[in-house]
Amino acid sequence: MAQLSWGKPSIEFGKCGANGAAPTTWTKLAYDPVENSTKLTPTKGEKKEAKVEGGENEAVKYAKNTFVFEFEVRAAKGRTKPIEDSDGVVDGEYAVRLTPEDTTVEGILIDKATVSVEETFDTAEGKKWKYTFDVLKPVEGNQVKPYTAPVQS
């Protein structure tokens, strides 16, 4: 059977330093995310077409994709927000990394993102905090990188 990066993830985040420097401290999300709420969603880059008479494409070019990483946690009794906000706005930029349930399988690393929070409530799920990380251009490399947690000895 294939070893997949599915299942209950471990999520860590940290505030970026000046000029997008990597966090010096990582904080592990203390609560389990709401089932199926943890996701990385790409938006395909804008397509540009060079048409010739007759409508065929002579060339096609795409802009780079953009990404959003999100998860939700329940606002249960005694819990505090993992990242503080002011009416949904989070100060500064954050890095986030996800380790799959099988820690030997590749996860994801986002070097730099803007974070926002939405408070929701419904009678079936109760109050929840939805965290959205809008991925920003990193100092170097791709916006979303592979990540594998160091082996614990």
Disulfide bonds with the S-S distance in Angstrom:
none
